[in-house]
């Protein structure tokens, strides 16, 4: 059985939409689009009409690739003022059957996905915040009968099940601005996440699950610095600099319009001047109408200077977030795709820092890391709870393939209307 998932990352510079297929526990890319954002500033929606047109364009591009409509999506919401709170919960596991209940089935105390959902909801409710909206709850571990600690207790027998987790909450406006925007264009949000969670799942490996580390995501207008303990985000901070500052530097230095500056950054400059070639010269027209010559070495110096500042600020922020030794530091975001980016990372952090590499075949650009990672996280949540879900109907799946599939029927209730219907039991 194949299941299809779509994820959107509404950024200040671009809107990224990814559609993937899960088949035999392997995630495969079906389609991806990246379109220029309008009506969005620093990740926040400032003009609903402009933003809506940009988002529609991203969906149109993907739908033309696939030949079907995408009607459901996992949405990334802004991580401004996101809070991370440790929570705990405990539930009893049914051990017997009520003989007065007709057709009741025996219960042997085996923990099911429903029990996991119940205990996480109890943990979530233990720290409800009236001015905040719940994004998700990240399980740390589960304890069976106050003794055995496990990551996945399904199938074990017990009288009680307790859980520890990190509750992720955000100001209501962050949630409803994104959900409202997508609802306006007829897209149902079935789950929400934040990019720092997606980033960790995009690059997750066994080492990350056993250690402490940080991920730096250089966006267009802000850079996110996130701290993780055993693969779970515990702190996050935003720095008000990003890739657009590099564009502005190039534009200012050479008196160029914005689009020309972006082209030079993406197609001509190197992230580090070490291997830049002063003999490689580009002819461009400045804002005065004059043709000027720019060599790669000088251009790369401009880029390198700003990148060094951004990464140095990120390093200081990590040091303020924790005094613990970090086992890994990963840098991602669209800017990290620049040639020789690893050299500038080594200059600032020393050896051992990793430039992220999205491993999904068909996407090698780190601008998609968060969107892809949020799909991986969504699938992991379903697996832990023993649940199955697909965002595309049987008919549409048959459009994608001549092989018929025995797909499950899913509820069409909205995420907010049912409070994460599949995720939290009612």
Residue pairs with C-beta under 8 A, 6 or more apart in sequence:
1 23
1 388
1 405
1 406
1 407
2 21
2 22
2 23
2 390
2 397
2 401
2 405
3 21
3 22
3 23
3 388
3 389
3 390
3 391
3 407
4 19
4 20
4 21
4 22
4 30
4 390
4 391
4 392
4 397
4 400
5 19
5 20
5 21
5 22
5 74
5 375
5 378
5 379
5 390
5 391
6 17
6 18
6 19
6 20
6 62
6 70
6 72
6 73
6 74
6 375
6 391
7 17
7 18
7 20
7 73
7 74
7 75
7 76
7 198
7 371
7 372
7 374
7 375
7 378
8 15
8 16
8 17
8 18
8 55
8 58
8 73
8 74
8 75
8 76
8 182
8 371
9 15
9 16
9 17
9 76
9 195
9 198
9 368
9 370
9 371
9 374
10 37
10 40
10 43
10 45
10 51
10 55
10 75
10 76
10 178
10 181
11 37
11 40
11 43
11 219
11 220
12 37
12 40
12 41
12 42
12 43
12 219
12 220
12 221
12 222
12 242
12 244
13 36
13 37
13 219
13 220
13 221
13 243
13 244
13 334
14 34
14 35
14 36
14 37
14 220
14 334
14 367
15 34
15 35
15 36
15 37
15 40
15 54
15 55
15 57
15 58
16 32
16 33
16 34
16 58
16 367
16 368
16 370
16 371
17 32
17 33
17 34
17 58
17 59
17 61
17 62
17 70
17 73
17 371
18 29
18 31
18 32
18 363
18 368
18 371
18 372
18 375
19 29
19 30
19 31
19 32
19 62
19 66
19 70
20 27
20 28
20 29
20 30
20 360
20 372
20 375
21 27
21 28
21 29
21 30
22 28
22 379
27 360
27 372
27 375
27 376
27 379
28 360
28 361
29 360
29 361
29 362
29 363
30 65
30 66
30 400
31 62
31 65
31 66
32 62
32 362
32 363
32 368
33 58
33 61
33 62
33 65
34 58
34 365
34 367
34 368
35 54
35 57
35 58
35 61
36 54
37 51
37 54
38 47
38 50
38 51
38 53
38 54
39 45
39 46
39 47
39 48
39 49
39 50
39 51
39 52
39 53
39 54
40 46
40 47
40 51
40 54
41 221
42 221
42 222
42 240
43 78
43 79
43 80
43 219
43 221
43 222
44 78
44 80
44 174
44 177
45 51
45 177
45 178
45 181
48 180
48 181
48 184
51 181
52 181
52 184
52 185
55 181
55 182
55 185
55 187
56 185
59 70
59 185
59 187
62 70
63 69
63 70
66 399
66 400
67 399
67 400
68 392
68 396
68 399
68 400
69 396
70 187
70 391
70 392
71 186
71 187
71 188
71 391
72 187
72 188
72 189
72 190
72 391
72 392
73 182
73 187
73 188
73 189
73 190
73 391
74 189
74 190
74 191
74 192
74 193
74 374
74 375
74 378
75 178
75 179
75 182
75 189
75 191
75 192
75 193
76 178
76 192
76 193
76 194
76 195
76 198
76 370
76 371
76 374
77 135
77 170
77 174
77 175
77 177
77 178
77 179
77 192
77 193
77 194
78 170
78 174
78 177
78 178
78 194
79 170
79 174
79 194
79 195
79 196
79 224
79 236
79 238
80 170
80 171
80 174
80 238
81 170
81 171
81 174
82 135
82 168
82 169
82 170
82 174
82 194
82 236
83 129
83 132
83 168
83 169
83 170
84 166
84 167
84 168
84 233
84 234
84 235
84 236
85 127
85 166
85 167
85 169
86 164
86 165
86 166
86 167
87 123
87 124
87 126
87 127
87 137
87 164
87 165
87 166
87 167
88 123
88 126
88 162
88 163
88 164
88 165
89 119
89 120
89 121
89 122
89 123
89 124
89 125
89 126
89 162
89 163
89 165
90 119
90 122
90 160
90 161
90 162
90 163
91 115
91 118
91 119
91 122
91 160
91 161
91 162
92 159
92 160
93 109
93 110
93 111
93 115
93 157
93 158
93 159
93 160
93 161
94 107
94 109
95 107
95 108
95 109
95 159
96 107
97 104
97 105
97 106
97 107
98 104
108 157
109 157
109 158
109 159
110 155
110 156
110 157
111 144
111 153
111 154
111 155
111 156
111 157
111 158
111 161
112 154
112 386
113 154
113 384
113 385
113 386
113 387
114 385
114 386
114 425
115 153
115 161
116 142
116 153
116 154
116 161
116 163
116 384
116 385
116 386
117 385
117 423
117 424
117 425
118 425
119 142
119 161
119 162
119 163
120 137
120 139
120 163
120 165
120 424
121 424
121 425
122 163
123 137
123 163
123 164
123 165
123 167
124 134
124 137
124 165
124 167
124 424
127 167
129 169
131 171
131 172
132 169
132 170
132 171
132 172
133 169
133 170
133 171
133 172
133 174
133 175
133 176
134 167
134 168
134 169
135 168
135 169
135 170
135 175
135 192
135 193
135 194
136 168
136 192
136 193
136 197
136 381
137 165
137 166
137 167
137 168
138 165
138 166
138 168
138 197
138 232
138 233
139 151
139 163
139 164
139 165
139 384
140 163
140 164
140 165
140 166
140 230
140 232
141 149
141 150
141 151
141 163
141 164
142 149
142 150
142 151
142 152
142 153
142 161
142 162
142 163
142 164
143 149
143 150
143 161
143 162
143 163
143 164
144 150
144 153
144 156
144 158
144 160
144 161
145 158
145 159
145 160
146 160
146 162
148 156
150 156
152 384
153 161
154 384
154 386
166 232
166 233
166 234
168 194
168 197
168 233
170 194
175 192
178 189
178 192
179 189
179 192
179 415
179 416
182 188
182 189
183 189
183 414
188 412
188 414
188 415
189 414
189 415
189 416
190 389
190 391
190 415
190 422
191 378
191 381
191 415
191 420
191 423
192 415
193 374
193 377
193 378
194 236
195 217
195 224
195 370
195 374
196 215
196 217
196 224
196 226
196 233
196 236
197 233
197 373
197 374
197 377
198 369
198 370
198 371
198 372
198 373
198 374
198 376
198 377
199 215
199 217
199 224
199 226
199 330
199 332
199 356
199 369
199 370
199 373
200 208
200 215
200 226
200 228
200 231
200 232
200 233
200 373
201 373
201 374
201 376
201 377
201 380
202 332
202 356
202 358
202 369
202 370
202 372
202 373
202 376
203 215
203 330
203 332
203 356
203 357
203 369
203 373
204 231
204 373
204 376
207 327
207 328
208 228
208 230
208 231
208 328
209 230
209 231
210 230
211 230
211 327
211 328
212 227
212 228
212 229
212 230
212 322
212 324
212 325
212 326
212 327
213 227
213 228
213 326
213 327
213 328
213 329
213 330
214 225
214 226
214 227
214 228
214 318
214 321
214 326
214 328
214 329
214 330
215 224
215 226
215 228
215 329
215 330
215 331
215 332
215 356
216 223
216 224
216 225
216 226
216 311
216 314
216 329
216 330
216 331
216 332
216 333
217 223
217 224
217 226
217 331
217 332
217 333
217 369
217 370
218 242
218 243
218 310
218 331
218 332
218 333
218 334
218 335
218 336
219 242
219 243
219 333
219 334
220 242
220 243
220 244
220 334
221 240
221 242
221 244
222 238
222 239
222 240
222 241
222 242
223 238
223 239
223 241
223 242
223 310
223 313
223 314
223 333
224 236
224 237
224 238
224 239
225 236
225 237
225 238
225 239
225 314
225 317
225 318
225 321
226 233
226 235
226 236
226 237
227 233
227 234
227 235
227 236
227 318
227 321
227 322
228 234
235 321
235 322
237 317
237 321
239 310
239 313
239 314
239 317
241 306
241 309
241 310
241 313
242 310
242 333
242 335
243 265
243 333
243 334
243 335
245 306
245 310
246 265
246 302
246 303
246 306
246 307
246 335
247 258
247 261
247 262
247 265
248 261
249 302
249 303
249 305
249 306
250 256
250 261
250 264
250 265
250 269
250 299
250 302
250 303
251 257
251 258
251 260
251 261
253 302
254 261
254 284
254 286
254 292
254 294
255 286
255 287
255 288
256 264
256 284
256 286
256 287
257 287
260 284
260 285
264 282
264 284
264 294
264 299
265 303
265 338
266 338
268 280
268 282
268 294
268 296
268 299
269 276
269 296
269 299
269 300
269 302
269 303
269 338
270 276
270 296
270 300
270 303
270 304
270 338
270 339
270 340
271 300
271 303
271 304
271 307
271 335
271 338
271 339
271 340
271 341
271 343
271 344
272 300
272 304
272 340
272 341
272 343
272 344
272 347
273 297
273 300
273 301
273 304
274 340
274 343
275 340
276 296
276 297
276 299
276 300
276 301
277 295
277 296
277 297
278 295
278 296
278 297
278 298
279 295
280 295
280 296
281 293
281 294
281 295
281 296
282 293
282 294
282 295
282 296
282 299
283 291
283 292
283 293
284 291
284 292
284 294
285 291
285 292
286 292
303 338
304 344
307 335
307 341
307 344
308 344
308 347
308 348
311 331
311 344
311 345
311 348
311 349
312 348
315 348
315 349
318 326
318 329
328 352
328 354
329 349
329 352
329 353
329 354
330 353
330 354
330 355
330 356
331 341
331 345
331 353
331 354
331 355
331 356
332 355
332 356
332 366
332 369
333 366
333 367
333 369
334 365
334 366
334 367
335 341
336 355
336 356
336 366
337 365
337 366
337 367
341 355
342 355
345 353
345 355
346 353
355 366
356 366
356 369
357 364
357 366
358 364
358 365
358 366
358 368
358 369
358 372
360 368
360 372
363 372
381 423
382 388
382 389
382 422
385 422
385 423
387 422
388 408
389 408
389 410
389 422
390 397
390 407
390 408
390 410
392 400
393 407
394 405
394 407
397 405
397 407
398 404
398 405
411 418
411 421
411 422
413 421
415 421
418 426
419 426
